[in-house]
Amino acid sequence: MLTHLATHATEIKLTLAAVLGFSAWLADASGDQEIKGWEEIGLKGILLFAVYYIGRLFLSAQREHKAEMKETWDLHKNESLKREERMAEAMTKQTVSLEKLCEISQEQVEHFRAFVKSAVDEKMRPH
């Protein structure tokens, strides 16, 4: 858990700064007070910077995610096309093999018919 927090330390710090700046803005907006010091200006500046930076982080993460999804989709598409090509090749080979099997079977049937016919003709001839 600590390693996970350490990898996101900057984002966590900026989020806390944004919350702090936003709370200062809410406190300022709730009253009818003028800007009284550098602290308020600083907190508002932190808020604006944090919102800007978090927005940039969000947009860059979104771009990275889209690029990753495109890469994953392209990889999946290429693998799918390769599988389809292999399947079509296998089906073609199977069709050729079945055609050869049908030809051989037809030859065997014709040979068997000829053999049976000659055997029957021989048995049917008077001696």
N, C-alpha and C positions, 0 to 999 in steps of 0.2 A: 504494500500500500504506500509506503514511503517513497519507493522508486516511482510509482505512478504520480504521486504528488510532486516529486522533484522534477519530473519531465514537464509538468504543467505549472511550474512555479511562477513564471512570468504572467501567464494568463490569470492565475489566482490573485497575484498582487494587483494586476490591473483591474480585475473585477472588484476587489475590495476597495481600490481607489475610486472606481466608478460609483460604488455604493456610497462611499463617504462623500464624494462630490455631489451625488444626487440628493443625499440627505441634506447637505448644506443648501442646495438649490431649493429644496422643499421648505426648509426653515426660512430661507430668504423670501420665498414666494408667499408664505403664509402670513408674513407681517408686511407692514407698509414702511419698511425701513430702507434707507439708502445704503449703498455700499460704504462700509465704515472702515475697512482696513484691507491690508494686503492678504490677510488670511482668507477672507471671503473670495477675493479675486483669485488667489492661489487655488482654493478648493474648486472654484468654478473652472479654472484652467485645467486642473487635474481631471475634472469630470469630462470636459470637452476632449482632452487628449485621450483619456481612457476609452471614451465612446468611439472616437475615431480609430484608435488602435484595435479595439475589439472588433469593430466593423471590418477593418482590413484583414484581421485574422480570420474572421468568419468567411469573408469573400475568398481569401486565398485557400482556406480549407475546402470551400465549395468547389473552386477550380481544380484543386488536387483530386477531390472525390470524383468530379466529372471525368478528369483525365484517366483516373484509375478505372472507373467504370467503362470508359471507352476502350481502354487497353484490355480489360477483362472480356468485354463483348467481342472485340476483334479476335482475341485468342480463341474464344468459344466458337466464333463463326468459322475461323480457319480450321479448327479441329472438326467441326461439324461437316464442312465441305470435304475434308479429307476422308472422313467416315463415309460420306455419301459416295465419293469416288471409289473407295474400296468395296462398298456394298454393290455398286453398279458393276464393277469389275467381277466380283464374285458371282453376281446373278448372270452376267454374260457367260462366264466360264461354266456355270451350272447349266445354262441353256444349251451351250455347245455340247456338253457332256450328255445331256438328256437326248439331244438330237442323234448323237452317235449311238446311244443305247437303243433308241427307237429303230435306227437303221439296222443294227445288229439283231435286234429282236425280230424285225421284219424278215431278215435273211434267214434266221432260224425257223421262223414259222413257215416260210416258203420251202425250205429244205425239208422240214418235217412233213409238210403236205405232199411234196414230191415223193418222199420216202414211203409214206403211208399209201399213196396212190399206186406206186409201183408194187408195193407189197400186196395190196388188195388185188391189183390187176393180175399179179403172178398167181395168187391163190385162186382167183376166179377163172383162170384159163383151164380148159379141160386138158387133162393129161392123157 
